[in-house]
Amino acid sequence: MEESKELIYGLNDRPPLRETIFAALQHLLAIFVAIITPPLIISSALQFDLETTGFLVSMSLFVSGIATFVQCYKLGPVGAGLLCIQGTSFSFISPIIGAGMLGMVGGKMNVEMGLSYIFGACLVASVVEMFVSRILPYMRKIITPLVSGIVVSLIGMCLIKAGINSCGGGQMAMEAGQFGSMQNLGLALLVLLSIVFFNRSGNRFLRMASIVLGLLLGCVVAYFMGMIDLSRLNGAGALNIPVPFKYGLRFDVGSIIGIGLIYLVTAVEAYGDITANSLISGQPVEGEVFMKRAQGGILADGFNSFLAAVFNSFPNSIFAQNNGMIQLTGVASRYVGYFIAGALVFLGLFPVVGQLFSLIPDCVLGGATLLMFGTVAAAGIRIIAATTINRKAVLVMAISFAMGLSVELVPDIMKKMPEIIQNIFSSGITMGGLTAILANAFIRIKE
């Protein structure tokens, strides 16, 4: 297949340095906030201190850089060999918080224990995605677009709870009796409305940077309201030396199964993203060449998430928003990916970067994440809308959403269950996702 005539630079072209840097910068604008947001949300929910939060943000940037390089460069069978950008995945936030809660001892969070359970589960469960990459042609019959759409919608819906908690001020505001104050909600609303304002702009640079600009505006206002204390920054002159297994590893079967299911769905999402990327880049979207590319991309997705757990970060996935960026810029060259990867690794090595973003008040972050999580739910609805919605599909959706949202809205419903059952099914995403897979496989209706 010939490379698209709409492209200025194809997959294996080498654009001039100035244009390469410019294209890389645009991709960075589109992904930077998305990479650092999951560790910020997880740290806030699990009440981690500033130093730990800053370190987790730095490692997310560092690992995303390595993961992006692996996808673009293609190391043997590992990697798609496309301009595929990888970053910390939103899909895992809910089960990761559940795994981290195992570190709660006597009502107080043991940071090392919480993180060791998280990284242990993420490390072991990543094998699921690597295995799926080897049996990809068969998995597409089990995880259909309907199932993927339901799970993606549930991910967005379940995360909205975390977003609205941040809007109210998060855990610290709850303890101080300031949760839901006019100050917190006003700032969250300001950020949300400013992102919508910039996003609806006809200027593509304002649209690309809408989340960054919204957060920046919120932080400036928060600073003048005395909500950001820059004196808390420390270690600005030091370097972050990545330390494998810094927090150790602990294993909980329930957490591994719950996170393993998300890896299963992430593999299918990655397949969709690689298909879209191949299409935009003027590469084949069927046949042996494409299947090898898709298998390599999904294998890299799992391998990079394994690597993330080793280097104290959270699972990675291919970012769909960068497919739109390739269309906008007309640059599909995977050499641009090397510059993006280098910039992410470089930023991850400086503690001050992670700590600076860790100072963002919960309510400011909440205004942005609320919109982002709503967008995830909307993306799931779009996937569902693209499928044939017959009687079976309606039944599968009804039972999946009912089961998933029930445990999310009324978590105490699992209180009398054995601990392992609680750990697996306390997440609405896991409960709804498993229900969707089973219902889609076993419900038979004669039309």
C-alpha positions, 0 to 999 in steps of 0.5 A, a space after each residue: 500500500 502506498 503512503 497517503 498523499 496527505 502525508 508530508 513525511 511518511 513512516 520511514 522519512 527523515 524530516 529536517 531537524 527543525 520540522 522534527 522538533 516542531 512535530 515532536 513538541 506538538 505530540 508532547 503538548 498532546 500527551 504530557 498532562 495525560 502521562 502525569 495525571 494517573 500518578 497524581 490521581 493515584 497518589 491523591 487517593 492513597 494519600 502519598 506524600 509530596 516526595 513519593 508523588 513527585 518520584 512517581 510522576 518522574 518515573 511515569 515520564 521516564 518509562 513513557 520515554 523508553 516505551 515510546 522508543 520501543 514502539 517506534 524503533 521495534 526491537 525484534 518482534 517487540 514494537 509496532 514500528 510506527 509513530 506510536 506514543 505510549 504513556 501511563 494508562 487511565 484504564 488501570 487507575 481504579 484497580 490500582 487504587 484498590 491494590 494500593 489500599 492493601 497497604 492501609 495498616 491501622 487506618 494509616 497508609 504504609 506507602 512502601 507496602 501499598 506500592 509493592 502490592 501495586 507493582 507486584 500485581 502490574 508486573 505479573 498481570 502484564 503477562 496477560 497482554 503479552 500472551 494475547 499478542 501471540 493469540 491475537 487472531 482468536 482473541 478478536 472473536 471474544 473481545 468484540 467492539 461491543 465488549 471493548 465499548 462497554 469496558 471503555 465506557 465503564 472506565 470513564 464512568 467509574 473514573 468520574 468518581 475520582 474526578 469529582 472527588 478531586 474537584 471537591 478538594 480531595 482527601 486533604 480537604 475532607 480531613 480539613 472540613 473544606 471538601 466541596 467549598 466554594 473555593 475548590 468548586 470555583 477553581 475546578 469550574 474555572 479550569 473545566 470551562 477554560 479547557 472547553 473554551 480553548 478546545 472549541 477554538 479554530 486555532 489547532 495549537 490552542 486546541 492541542 494545548 487546551 488542557 495545559 492552558 486550562 491547568 496553567 490558568 488554574 495554577 496561577 489563580 490557585 497560587 495567588 489564592 495561597 493554595 500553592 506553596 513553592 517552598 515545599 520544593 526540594 532536591 531541585 538540583 539532584 537527578 532522579 536515578 531510576 532504581 528497579 524495584 525501589 518499593 519491593 514486590 508483594 502479590 495479591 491474587 485478587 489484585 492480579 486478576 482484576 488488573 489482568 482483565 484490564 490488560 486484556 481489554 487494553 490489548 484490544 484497544 491497542 489493536 484499534 489504535 495500531 489499525 488507526 495509526 497504520 491507516 493514517 500512516 498509509 500502511 496496510 491494515 490487513 494481511 500478514 504485514 499488518 498482523 505482525 505489526 499489530 502483534 508486535 505493538 501489543 507485545 510491546 504494550 505488555 512488555 513496556 508495562 512490565 518494564 514500568 512495574 520494574 521502574 516503579 511506574 504504572 502500566 503503559 498503553 498506546 495513546 490514541 490522541 497521537 493518531 489525530 496529531 499525525 493527521 493534523 501535522 501530516 508527519 508520520 515519521 517514526 524518527 519523530 518518536 525518538 525525539 519525543 522519547 528522548 524528551 520524556 526520559 530527560 524530563 523524568 530524570 529531574 525531580 523538580 519536574 515531578 515535584 512541581 506538578 505534584 503541587 497542583 491542587 486537587 481541585 485544579 487537577 479535578 477540573 481537567 480530569 473530570 472532562 478527560 474522564 467524561 471524554 473516555 466514557 464518550 469514546 466508549 459510547 462511540 465504539 458501541 454506536 459503531 456496532 449493530 445494536 440488536 436485542 442481544 447487544 442491548 441485553 449485554 449492555 444492560 447487564 454489564 452496566 448494571 453489574 459494573 455500576 452497582 459495585 461502584 455505587 454501593 461498594 458495601 454490597 461485597 462486604 460479606 464476600 471472601 476477601 479474594 472475591 472482594 479484591 477482584 470484584 470491588 472494581 466496577 470496571 472488572 465486574 462490568 468487563 467480566 460480565 460483558 465478556 461472559 454475557 457476549 459469549 453465552 447469550 444467544 438470541 434467535 432474531 
